[in-house]
């Protein structure tokens, strides 16, 4: 036996958890980028899930926006609606007595009637197209036009003036400012254009309320909705409660409650929620399965290397840290690529008919969700590593 | 930061096993791979464990490597008992006591040579910079000074096994277990790697148990132990 140096002795220090995280994270990231084909395949799964999920959610939000754009954009604190109202649609007409009771309710700064009905616009070729004609009352013009490209609300004070949707100009026979058309038997003249006011119903068109009542043949004491503004500093929910007490044969909602009610109706009262929810879920599921299979396959391909790591002293926790790092990096990189792609797509297809809506909050939510999905996906691979016997390195 | 070593009484044997048995499977399918092995290896010794395929040498190495539990008997590394240990304690024992050299090099394909060596060092508590510094020193010692940043697929078979040797001795674990370290190498490379292992371990005071059936390297051992059919047997006379 030949020993020329001092004898080696047991090493009695073990790395801290932080140091182990750093070591395993470093190995995990390098392993990911070493196998570029598998990296691309896994990222494809994440990107697909992000793209599909956000596109579906954005489209759903766009559809939702179409349904509640009026409530969202009208500068109104409280809506008095016909009983049973669940979306922005007229029902049994409200009357002047209810309007006056609303005006007399404490906390109410103003109350205005709104008229909304469909009317047919006669085209130059003899055909006709429907519009949702809104009658907003001067001088407040509550519920009046917004997103104006040309003209303003006061343009409606001109005789027989209407404002129509810019996206429907061609459909309405090539409308321009000053164009004259027949609307439900009345000659009207275009004085302005809005952008993107296209609900599921026919596009909105706006007229001063007196003209609208004349066109729609709605008596002066009948109203589709009553809009209420509260006094400064007064809680709208308090005034809403008072109004509901005073107007028992109506449904009174604050702006927020009305928007929430429309959302609830869309999700639970129609197939839209189920349809978009299912496709979003499928996108996430495909992402989950792709990432899970890819990470599992990567573990199988590198079984000997993982076995070696276990043999030289790594614990299952260390290998979990490695896999979790990979999962998080997949989620972050895939989300970034996916969100960039979906943003580009949405920007490219921006039009007044239907543009998917991407809220900034969705970006953060997407990243968080994909991190959770990828971490879940890594559990399959982790389970395999948990069962991995380090003795396999000697076989 | 480098990890401190604990001084052990040099009279304590590096390996002390008594009546070790290992049975795989149960009932009619049971197979006894080790049948009461007694063996003692002194600290600093370079021992070769030789025997035909299926003789039990890999099973014995696996038990010594704390990756397999014996069925019966006692096994101690530097006085510390391995038998009766919980599985969760074994990674610590492997880190504290053992450096491994495998039949295939078993290097991490995505990591460079120096990173492969730094991994066990970092697990033992070395800071990253200290681990890389030591890795480079050891790579220099095994003649791979210009290969620090090379990945395994950029190295020859002999060079990879040198990196594997460097990884095993990094951090000065007291025991090196080598499983057929020359099996995947040509005769010249195999001889070079074994000589390197022998020299480095002698200089640094590692105890080595090397499983092999490559009779060209037997003469490098301080002692050769023969195993057949799960038992330690006297060396063949031929």
Contacts between the chains, C-beta under 8 A, distances in Angstrom:
chain1	res1	chain2	res2	distance
A	1	B	42	6.7
A	1	B	44	5.9
A	1	B	45	5.2
A	1	B	46	7.4
A	1	B	222	4.6
A	1	B	223	8.0
A	2	B	44	8.0
A	2	B	46	7.9
A	2	B	202	4.8
A	2	B	222	7.2
A	3	B	43	8.0
A	3	B	44	3.8
A	3	B	202	6.3
A	3	B	205	5.5
A	4	B	202	5.7
A	4	B	203	5.5
A	5	B	202	7.6
A	5	B	203	4.9
A	5	B	204	5.2
A	5	B	205	4.8
A	6	B	205	5.3
A	7	B	8	7.6
A	7	B	10	5.8
A	7	B	43	5.1
A	7	B	44	5.5
A	7	B	174	7.0
A	7	B	205	3.9
A	8	B	5	7.1
A	8	B	172	4.3
A	8	B	173	6.5
A	8	B	174	4.3
A	8	B	204	5.9
A	8	B	205	4.6
A	8	B	206	5.0
A	8	B	207	7.7
A	9	B	5	4.1
A	9	B	6	5.4
A	9	B	7	5.8
A	9	B	8	5.1
A	9	B	78	7.9
A	9	B	172	7.5
A	9	B	174	5.5
A	10	B	5	6.7
A	10	B	6	5.0
A	10	B	8	6.6
A	10	B	78	6.2
A	10	B	80	7.9
A	10	B	96	4.4
A	10	B	97	5.4
A	10	B	173	7.7
A	10	B	174	5.9
A	11	B	3	4.7
A	11	B	4	7.4
A	11	B	5	5.7
A	11	B	6	7.6
A	11	B	95	6.9
A	11	B	96	5.3
A	11	B	124	5.2
A	11	B	125	7.9
A	11	B	171	5.9
A	11	B	172	7.2
A	11	B	173	6.4
A	12	B	3	7.4
A	12	B	4	6.4
A	12	B	5	7.3
A	12	B	6	4.7
A	12	B	96	6.4
A	13	B	3	3.9
A	13	B	4	6.0
A	13	B	124	6.3
A	13	B	125	3.7
A	14	B	92	6.6
A	14	B	95	6.5
A	14	B	123	7.5
A	14	B	124	6.8
A	14	B	125	5.8
A	15	B	122	6.0
A	15	B	123	5.6
A	15	B	124	6.7
A	15	B	125	4.7
A	15	B	126	7.8
A	16	B	125	7.6
A	19	B	122	6.4
A	19	B	125	7.1
A	19	B	127	7.6
A	20	B	122	7.9
A	20	B	123	7.0
A	22	B	122	7.8
A	22	B	128	7.1
A	23	B	119	6.6
A	23	B	122	4.3
A	23	B	123	6.6
A	23	B	128	7.8
A	26	B	115	7.9
A	27	B	108	6.6
A	27	B	110	7.4
A	27	B	111	6.8
A	27	B	119	6.8
A	30	B	108	8.0
A	30	B	110	4.3
A	30	B	111	5.9
A	30	B	115	7.6
A	31	B	108	7.4
A	31	B	110	4.5
A	33	B	110	7.5
A	34	B	109	6.2
A	34	B	110	3.4
A	35	B	110	7.7
A	302	B	109	7.5
A	304	B	104	7.2
A	304	B	106	6.0
A	305	B	106	7.0
A	305	B	107	8.0
A	305	B	108	5.3
A	305	B	109	6.8
A	307	B	106	7.9
A	308	B	100	7.6
A	308	B	102	6.9
A	308	B	106	4.3
A	308	B	107	8.0
A	308	B	108	7.5
A	309	B	108	7.7
A	309	B	119	7.4
A	310	B	67	7.9
A	310	B	91	7.4
A	311	B	65	6.8
A	311	B	67	5.7
A	311	B	94	6.7
A	311	B	100	5.6
A	312	B	94	6.6
A	312	B	95	7.5
A	312	B	99	7.9
A	312	B	100	6.0
A	312	B	119	7.2
A	312	B	120	4.8
A	312	B	123	7.1
A	312	B	167	7.8
A	313	B	91	5.0
A	313	B	92	7.4
A	313	B	94	4.6
A	313	B	95	3.4
A	313	B	120	6.4
A	313	B	123	5.1
A	313	B	124	7.4
A	314	B	91	6.8
A	314	B	123	6.4
A	315	B	88	7.8
A	315	B	91	4.9
A	318	B	123	7.4
A	389	B	67	7.2
A	390	B	67	4.2
A	390	B	94	7.9
A	391	B	62	4.7
A	391	B	65	7.9
A	391	B	67	4.2
A	391	B	68	4.7
A	393	B	67	7.4
A	393	B	100	7.3
A	393	B	102	5.5
A	393	B	106	6.1
A	393	B	179	8.0
A	394	B	58	5.0
A	394	B	61	6.1
A	394	B	62	5.1
A	394	B	65	7.3
A	394	B	67	7.2
A	394	B	102	7.3
A	394	B	103	7.8
A	394	B	179	5.3
A	395	B	58	7.3
